[in-house]
Amino acid sequence: MSWDFSTDHDYQEQLDWMREFVRAEIWPLESIWHELGLDGLKAAMAPLQEQVKARGLWATHLPPELGGQGMGQVKLGLMHEILGTSPIAPLAFGNAAPDSGNSEILAMAGTPEQKDRWLHPLLAGDLRSAFSMTEPNSPGSDPTQLRTRAVRDGDGWVIDGLKWFTSNGSIADFLIVMAVTSPEARPSQRASMFIVPVDTPGVEIVRDVPTMEHPAEHFGGYGGHSEVVYEGVRVPGEALLGAEGEGFVLAQQRLGPGRIHHCMRWLGVARRAFDMMCERATYRQAHGSLLAQKQTVQNWIADSAAEMQAARLMTLHAAWVMDTEGHRAARTDVALIKFYGAKVLHDVVDRAVQAHGSLGYSTDLPLEQMYRFARAARIYDGPDEVHRQSVARHILAGYSPPIDEVPSEHLPTRREQARERFAHLLEAVTAND
Ligand SMILES: Cc1cc2nc3c(=O)[nH]c(=O)nc-3n(C[C@H](O)[C@H](O)[C@H](O)COP(=O)(O)OP(=O)(O)OC[C@H]3O[C@@H](n4cnc5c(N)ncnc54)[C@H](O)[C@@H]3O)c2cc1C
């Protein structure tokens, strides 16, 4: 039997290096990265990316033949926990969303030509990508209802539809678009994926939707969520990514590991908020004592530590199941951590904001930004309710109604059964009376 929570020595050294590198080289850039603009950020990242490559830590999610390490999800998860402490750290490591997930799909389903044209430049940082599935007029939580259509036209396809929340759409060179190709097929086989260069006639990036994250209207920044019109967009047959009707299968394969990475990055954010909360508790005096001496604050600290530990172990366990038994076997574990991890992130950040009072609410600390980030985690990659539903469905599949609807643990019934079964013992007791 093996039941082991240790990290092998060599990889622990890499993790230690990453932790120090992110703190020393990337955290200092955080407060000015918006000012730097896209080109400035790229210039700032370039030397850091070289160091990451020299350590063999670039795009580690990909197989070795594509320059990655082919690391399993447990190792990737531990890495993402460190990268998650900063919104820009993944850029230095070649695994920032959505490019990382898109590169996984291209690696998994792309033809050699598609890999040459899109994947290799994406990995080299020469191209940017976006994933365009969600629509304003159909429920993203039930993508079998997608309305965007791709219809065969000679040897190519014509795509029509309206998408939004296509993250990084306004700075992308190409979009991976999910469109219905066989409306009459089984729901899971209706859609296909297409690679669509943004300069294809008929593609219009309308705007970056203002959000809690970026309430002021702006266009073309890293992390914007674009509304995109596809009107009579003609793409050649080679634009189809994977087989026709395989869109949802590919999306699932992309989303499983992606959710593990999200959860581990959230733990990185939660940990940073937690550290701020604990620091605050050590110096802020109110009503005759330090916050650290108040039971409510102690409860926040203890509860946060327990919840983060639970989320961490659950996430690493899901990663381990994925590594050892495959994506399918890990589906329920992944759904479990998606909603649980999002709640832990939210609650820890919320407590840290509260412990800082008005300072926590102000933009003088990163906590308010973390809070807005945390709110989105309960929605993207499937809202909480959908993941809870799928976990509950899976669990309930292991149960069936009791005979005559008498609960299995109904004590009078069990007592009666026990009396029958052990009548000889009871008789002996009565005889001794
Ligand atoms: C920051 C951010 C980035 C994103 N990036 C991308 C991206 O790059 N590409 C992309 O394609 N999409 C992206 N999205 C979209 C995201 O995946 C969708 O918003 C999400 O899937 C939910 O879809 P919806 O917004 O249409 O909500 P709906 O499907 O309309 O759901 C609304 C609400 O209904 C409730 N609900 C739904 N189903 C159930 C149920 N079964 N039981 C109970 N309640 C239910 C939930 O509370 C849910 O929040 C992003 C979203 C955000 C917030």
PDBQT file of the ligand as one rigid body, heavy atoms in Angstrom, charges set to zero:
ROOT
HETATM    1  C1  LIG A 501     -14.286  35.927 -15.896  1.00  0.00    +0.000 C 
HETATM    2  C2  LIG A 501     -14.949  35.030 -16.880  1.00  0.00    +0.000 A 
HETATM    3  C3  LIG A 501     -14.220  34.525 -17.944  1.00  0.00    +0.000 A 
HETATM    4  C4  LIG A 501     -14.827  33.710 -18.902  1.00  0.00    +0.000 A 
HETATM    5  N1  LIG A 501     -14.094  33.269 -19.963  1.00  0.00    +0.000 NA
HETATM    6  C5  LIG A 501     -14.706  32.565 -20.953  1.00  0.00    +0.000 A 
HETATM    7  C6  LIG A 501     -13.998  32.202 -22.141  1.00  0.00    +0.000 A 
HETATM    8  O1  LIG A 501     -12.800  32.485 -22.310  1.00  0.00    +0.000 OA
HETATM    9  N2  LIG A 501     -14.668  31.554 -23.120  1.00  0.00    +0.000 N 
HETATM   10  C7  LIG A 501     -15.998  31.224 -22.996  1.00  0.00    +0.000 A 
HETATM   11  O2  LIG A 501     -16.543  30.631 -23.915  1.00  0.00    +0.000 OA
HETATM   12  N3  LIG A 501     -16.695  31.542 -21.874  1.00  0.00    +0.000 NA
HETATM   13  C8  LIG A 501     -16.082  32.215 -20.865  1.00  0.00    +0.000 A 
HETATM   14  N4  LIG A 501     -16.813  32.609 -19.740  1.00  0.00    +0.000 N 
HETATM   15  C9  LIG A 501     -18.227  32.285 -19.645  1.00  0.00    +0.000 C 
HETATM   16  C10 LIG A 501     -18.577  31.243 -18.599  1.00  0.00    +0.000 C 
HETATM   17  O3  LIG A 501     -18.036  29.991 -18.905  1.00  0.00    +0.000 OA
HETATM   18  C11 LIG A 501     -20.103  31.227 -18.461  1.00  0.00    +0.000 C 
HETATM   19  O4  LIG A 501     -20.481  32.483 -17.927  1.00  0.00    +0.000 OA
HETATM   20  C12 LIG A 501     -20.615  30.121 -17.598  1.00  0.00    +0.000 C 
HETATM   21  O5  LIG A 501     -20.480  28.874 -18.224  1.00  0.00    +0.000 OA
HETATM   22  C13 LIG A 501     -22.118  30.320 -17.248  1.00  0.00    +0.000 C 
HETATM   23  O6  LIG A 501     -22.880  30.537 -18.400  1.00  0.00    +0.000 OA
HETATM   24  P1  LIG A 501     -23.874  31.788 -18.485  1.00  0.00    +0.000 P 
HETATM   25  O7  LIG A 501     -23.113  33.014 -18.120  1.00  0.00    +0.000 OA
HETATM   26  O8  LIG A 501     -24.532  31.779 -19.816  1.00  0.00    +0.000 OA
HETATM   27  O9  LIG A 501     -24.932  31.574 -17.337  1.00  0.00    +0.000 OA
HETATM   28  P2  LIG A 501     -26.274  30.706 -17.437  1.00  0.00    +0.000 P 
HETATM   29  O10 LIG A 501     -26.019  29.421 -18.122  1.00  0.00    +0.000 OA
HETATM   30  O11 LIG A 501     -27.344  31.589 -17.946  1.00  0.00    +0.000 OA
HETATM   31  O12 LIG A 501     -26.531  30.407 -15.911  1.00  0.00    +0.000 OA
HETATM   32  C14 LIG A 501     -26.960  31.449 -15.007  1.00  0.00    +0.000 C 
HETATM   33  C15 LIG A 501     -27.141  30.887 -13.638  1.00  0.00    +0.000 C 
HETATM   34  O13 LIG A 501     -28.172  29.921 -13.644  1.00  0.00    +0.000 OA
HETATM   35  C16 LIG A 501     -27.959  29.020 -12.590  1.00  0.00    +0.000 C 
HETATM   36  N5  LIG A 501     -28.000  27.644 -13.096  1.00  0.00    +0.000 N 
HETATM   37  C17 LIG A 501     -27.592  27.190 -14.305  1.00  0.00    +0.000 A 
HETATM   38  N6  LIG A 501     -27.746  25.857 -14.385  1.00  0.00    +0.000 NA
HETATM   39  C18 LIG A 501     -28.263  25.458 -13.201  1.00  0.00    +0.000 A 
HETATM   40  C19 LIG A 501     -28.632  24.215 -12.647  1.00  0.00    +0.000 A 
HETATM   41  N7  LIG A 501     -28.505  23.091 -13.354  1.00  0.00    +0.000 N 
HETATM   42  N8  LIG A 501     -29.123  24.180 -11.378  1.00  0.00    +0.000 NA
HETATM   43  C20 LIG A 501     -29.253  25.306 -10.664  1.00  0.00    +0.000 A 
HETATM   44  N9  LIG A 501     -28.908  26.521 -11.129  1.00  0.00    +0.000 NA
HETATM   45  C21 LIG A 501     -28.418  26.593 -12.377  1.00  0.00    +0.000 A 
HETATM   46  C22 LIG A 501     -26.581  29.319 -11.996  1.00  0.00    +0.000 C 
HETATM   47  O14 LIG A 501     -26.716  30.058 -10.813  1.00  0.00    +0.000 OA
HETATM   48  C23 LIG A 501     -25.930  30.144 -13.080  1.00  0.00    +0.000 C 
HETATM   49  O15 LIG A 501     -24.944  31.018 -12.577  1.00  0.00    +0.000 OA
HETATM   50  C24 LIG A 501     -16.202  33.394 -18.768  1.00  0.00    +0.000 A 
HETATM   51  C25 LIG A 501     -16.943  33.899 -17.687  1.00  0.00    +0.000 A 
HETATM   52  C26 LIG A 501     -16.334  34.702 -16.759  1.00  0.00    +0.000 A 
HETATM   53  C27 LIG A 501     -17.153  35.253 -15.608  1.00  0.00    +0.000 C 
ENDROOT
TORSDOF 0
